[in-house]
């Protein structure tokens, strides 16, 4: 990542503070790097230690970042993350609830343990993080919360019952939060990406017992003829985080290469 030498210049998130869960890899990593390049101080939250590598990359380029290893399905961890962010950076303006997992299984195939884990990581974590962040945003005069949903939060998909249920919940949680906090100058939106080239997407092939190449080729069967790149989803998150989207709240933004519009 290359960052401008003059960090005080006019950029989309200049002097803003952002928390990114699931920030160690994939879309989270791409967003952390982009937010830092656009002037934000970034708290990178993940269970994977590689989140420290992302934070060091930002700091070595002249930005501000730290990594906190945390399980965002636990309220004690969420509280610790928020307290450290406020202590180190002074406040919080942006929360990107990006942490997520997928288990490819029908309801018959799915274990109760996997159901509970998917719902906890994909939905409960957003409730817990928002619960801890919103009071800080109120003291700051407002903020932007971005929840990671999915195209499969708007339409069903095969052998992904828990994932579809969790992402559908994220879409309506987002709308409910937008209603509750709009007059407090807190905007709440969600992203609904299509298949994006991440380790999680590739893990789906393994879960389904499918060859990775053929799985990715099938994922690319959409009007634009390819899967997304993490950086493309990060740019959508940047839009929702900054002032360019100042009158946007309660929306589910689809970023999927036309997949929902009509797959080939």
C-alpha positions as CSV (number, residue, x, y, z in Angstrom):
1,X,0.0,0.0,0.0
2,X,1.3,3.5,-0.9
3,X,0.1,6.4,1.2
4,X,0.6,10.1,0.5
5,X,3.6,11.7,2.4
6,X,1.3,14.5,3.6
7,X,-1.2,12.8,5.9
8,X,-3.0,16.1,6.7
9,X,-4.3,16.6,3.1
10,X,-7.9,16.5,2.1
11,X,-9.1,12.9,1.9
12,X,-12.4,11.2,2.3
13,X,-11.8,10.1,5.9
14,X,-9.3,12.6,7.1
15,X,-9.1,12.7,10.9
16,X,-11.7,9.9,11.2
17,X,-11.5,6.9,13.4
18,X,-12.7,3.5,12.1
19,X,-13.1,0.0,13.6
20,X,-13.0,-2.8,11.1
21,X,-13.9,-6.3,12.3
22,X,-12.6,-9.2,10.3
23,X,-9.8,-6.9,9.2
24,X,-7.0,-9.4,8.9
25,X,-7.8,-10.6,5.4
26,X,-10.0,-10.3,2.3
27,X,-12.5,-7.5,2.2
28,X,-11.6,-6.4,5.7
29,X,-7.9,-6.1,5.0
30,X,-8.6,-4.2,1.7
31,X,-10.9,-1.8,3.5
32,X,-8.4,-1.2,6.3
33,X,-5.7,-0.3,3.8
34,X,-8.0,2.0,1.8
35,X,-9.4,3.7,4.9
36,X,-5.9,4.4,6.2
37,X,-4.9,5.8,2.7
38,X,-7.9,8.0,2.9
39,X,-6.8,9.5,6.3
40,X,-8.5,7.3,8.9
41,X,-7.0,5.9,12.0
42,X,-7.9,2.2,11.9
43,X,-8.6,-0.4,14.6
44,X,-8.2,-3.8,13.0
45,X,-10.1,-6.5,14.9
46,X,-9.8,-10.2,14.2
47,X,-9.1,-13.6,15.7
48,X,-6.3,-14.2,13.2
49,X,-2.9,-12.9,14.2
50,X,-2.3,-11.7,10.6
51,X,-4.3,-8.6,11.6
52,X,-1.1,-7.4,13.2
53,X,0.6,-7.6,9.8
54,X,-2.0,-5.3,8.3
55,X,-1.7,-2.8,11.2
56,X,2.1,-2.8,10.8
57,X,1.8,-2.2,7.1
58,X,-0.4,0.9,7.7
59,X,1.9,2.2,10.4
60,X,5.0,1.7,8.3
61,X,3.4,3.7,5.5
62,X,2.8,6.6,7.9
63,X,-0.7,5.9,9.0
64,X,-2.3,5.1,12.3
65,X,-3.5,1.7,13.2
66,X,-3.5,-1.0,15.8
67,X,-4.5,-4.7,15.9
68,X,-6.6,-6.2,18.7
69,X,-7.2,-9.9,18.8
70,X,-10.8,-10.4,19.8
71,X,-13.9,-12.6,19.5
72,X,-16.6,-10.2,18.5
73,X,-19.3,-12.7,19.5
74,X,-18.3,-12.0,23.2
75,X,-19.5,-8.8,24.8
76,X,-16.4,-8.5,27.0
77,X,-14.2,-8.5,23.9
78,X,-16.3,-6.0,22.1
79,X,-16.2,-3.7,25.1
80,X,-12.4,-4.0,25.3
81,X,-12.1,-3.2,21.6
82,X,-14.2,-0.1,21.9
83,X,-12.4,1.1,25.0
84,X,-9.0,0.7,23.5
85,X,-10.0,2.5,20.3
86,X,-11.4,5.4,22.2
87,X,-8.3,5.5,24.5
88,X,-5.8,5.4,21.6
89,X,-7.6,7.5,19.0
90,X,-10.0,9.6,21.1
91,X,-13.3,8.6,19.5
92,X,-15.0,6.5,16.9
93,X,-16.7,7.7,13.7
94,X,-17.0,4.6,11.6
95,X,-17.8,1.0,12.5
96,X,-17.5,-1.6,9.7
97,X,-19.0,-4.9,11.0
98,X,-17.3,-7.1,8.5
99,X,-16.5,-10.3,10.4
100,X,-18.3,-13.2,8.9
101,X,-18.2,-17.0,8.2
102,X,-20.1,-19.4,6.0
103,X,-21.1,-23.0,6.3
104,X,-22.4,-24.5,3.1
105,X,-25.1,-26.9,4.1
106,X,-28.9,-27.4,3.9
107,X,-30.9,-27.5,7.1
108,X,-30.7,-31.3,7.0
109,X,-27.0,-31.3,6.7
110,X,-26.3,-28.5,9.1
111,X,-25.3,-29.2,12.7
112,X,-26.8,-27.2,15.6
113,X,-23.3,-26.1,16.5
114,X,-22.6,-24.7,13.0
115,X,-26.0,-22.9,12.9
116,X,-25.3,-21.2,16.3
117,X,-21.8,-20.2,15.2
118,X,-22.9,-18.7,11.9
119,X,-25.6,-16.7,13.6
120,X,-23.3,-15.6,16.4
121,X,-20.5,-14.4,14.1
122,X,-22.7,-12.9,11.3
123,X,-25.4,-11.3,13.4
124,X,-24.8,-11.3,17.1
125,X,-21.4,-9.6,16.7
126,X,-23.0,-6.7,14.9
127,X,-25.5,-6.2,17.7
128,X,-22.7,-6.3,20.3
129,X,-20.3,-4.0,18.5
130,X,-23.0,-1.5,17.7
131,X,-24.2,-1.5,21.3
132,X,-20.8,-0.6,22.5
133,X,-19.9,1.9,19.6
134,X,-23.1,3.9,19.4
135,X,-22.6,5.7,22.8
136,X,-19.2,6.8,21.6
137,X,-20.6,8.0,18.3
138,X,-23.2,10.0,20.1
139,X,-20.5,11.8,22.1
140,X,-18.8,12.5,18.8
141,X,-21.9,14.0,17.2
142,X,-22.7,11.0,14.9
143,X,-21.1,8.4,12.7
144,X,-21.5,5.7,10.1
145,X,-22.1,2.0,10.7
146,X,-21.6,-0.4,7.8
147,X,-22.8,-4.0,8.2
148,X,-21.6,-6.7,5.9
149,X,-24.6,-8.5,4.4
150,X,-24.6,-10.4,1.1
151,X,-26.5,-10.9,-2.1
152,X,-27.8,-14.0,-0.3
153,X,-29.3,-11.7,2.3
154,X,-31.7,-10.6,-0.5
155,X,-32.3,-13.9,-2.3
156,X,-31.8,-17.6,-1.4
157,X,-28.9,-19.7,-2.3
158,X,-28.3,-23.5,-2.4
159,X,-26.9,-25.3,0.6
160,X,-26.3,-22.1,2.6
161,X,-29.3,-22.1,5.0
162,X,-27.6,-20.6,8.0
163,X,-25.6,-18.1,5.9
164,X,-28.7,-16.9,4.0
165,X,-30.7,-16.6,7.3
166,X,-27.9,-14.6,8.9
167,X,-27.4,-12.2,6.1
168,X,-31.2,-11.7,5.7
169,X,-31.2,-10.8,9.4
170,X,-28.3,-8.3,8.8
171,X,-30.3,-6.5,6.1
172,X,-33.3,-5.9,8.4
173,X,-31.1,-5.2,11.5
174,X,-29.5,-2.5,9.4
175,X,-32.9,-1.0,8.5
176,X,-34.1,-1.1,12.1
177,X,-30.9,0.6,13.4
178,X,-31.2,3.3,10.7
179,X,-34.7,4.0,12.0
180,X,-33.7,4.1,15.6
181,X,-30.6,6.3,15.2
182,X,-31.2,8.5,12.2
183,X,-32.1,11.6,14.3
184,X,-28.9,11.0,16.3
185,X,-26.9,11.6,13.1
186,X,-25.8,8.0,13.0
187,X,-26.2,6.4,9.5
188,X,-26.5,2.6,9.2
189,X,-26.2,0.8,5.9
190,X,-25.2,-2.6,4.7
191,X,-23.2,-4.0,1.8
192,X,-24.5,-6.9,-0.2
193,X,-21.5,-8.2,-2.2
194,X,-21.6,-10.9,-4.8
195,X,-18.9,-13.6,-4.9
196,X,-15.6,-11.9,-4.2
197,X,-12.2,-13.5,-4.6
198,X,-11.3,-14.1,-0.9
199,X,-10.1,-17.1,1.1
200,X,-13.7,-17.5,2.4
201,X,-15.0,-17.9,-1.2
202,X,-12.4,-20.5,-1.9
203,X,-13.2,-22.4,1.3
204,X,-16.7,-22.9,0.0
205,X,-15.4,-25.1,-2.8
206,X,-13.7,-27.3,-0.2
207,X,-16.9,-27.4,1.9
208,X,-18.9,-28.5,-1.1
209,X,-16.3,-31.0,-2.3
210,X,-16.1,-29.1,-5.6
211,X,-12.9,-28.5,-7.6
212,X,-11.8,-24.9,-6.9
213,X,-11.4,-23.9,-10.6
214,X,-14.9,-25.0,-11.6
215,X,-16.4,-23.5,-8.5
216,X,-14.8,-20.1,-9.2
217,X,-15.9,-20.4,-12.9
218,X,-19.5,-20.9,-11.8
219,X,-19.2,-18.0,-9.4
220,X,-18.2,-15.8,-12.3
221,X,-21.4,-16.6,-14.2
222,X,-22.9,-13.1,-13.9
223,X,-23.3,-10.2,-16.3
224,X,-19.8,-8.8,-15.8
225,X,-18.3,-12.3,-16.3
226,X,-16.1,-12.4,-13.2
227,X,-16.1,-12.4,-9.4
228,X,-15.4,-9.3,-7.5
229,X,-12.1,-8.1,-6.0
230,X,-11.8,-7.2,-2.3
231,X,-10.7,-3.7,-3.3
232,X,-14.0,-3.1,-5.2
233,X,-16.0,-3.9,-2.1
234,X,-13.7,-1.7,0.0
235,X,-14.5,1.3,-2.3
236,X,-18.2,0.8,-1.6
237,X,-17.5,0.7,2.1
238,X,-15.5,3.9,1.7
239,X,-18.5,5.6,0.1
240,X,-20.8,4.6,2.9
241,X,-18.2,5.7,5.5
242,X,-17.7,9.2,4.2
243,X,-19.6,12.4,3.6
244,X,-20.3,11.4,0.0
245,X,-23.2,9.3,1.4
246,X,-24.4,11.9,3.9
247,X,-28.1,11.4,3.1
248,X,-27.9,7.6,2.7
249,X,-29.1,5.4,5.6
250,X,-31.0,2.2,5.9
251,X,-30.0,0.9,2.5
252,X,-28.7,-2.5,1.3
253,X,-26.1,-1.6,-1.3
254,X,-25.6,-4.4,-3.9
255,X,-22.1,-4.7,-5.3
256,X,-22.2,-8.0,-7.3
257,X,-21.3,-7.5,-10.9
258,X,-25.0,-7.8,-11.9
259,X,-25.5,-11.1,-10.2
260,X,-28.9,-10.3,-8.8
261,X,-29.9,-8.4,-11.9
262,X,-29.7,-11.6,-14.0
263,X,-27.0,-14.2,-14.0
264,X,-25.9,-15.7,-17.3
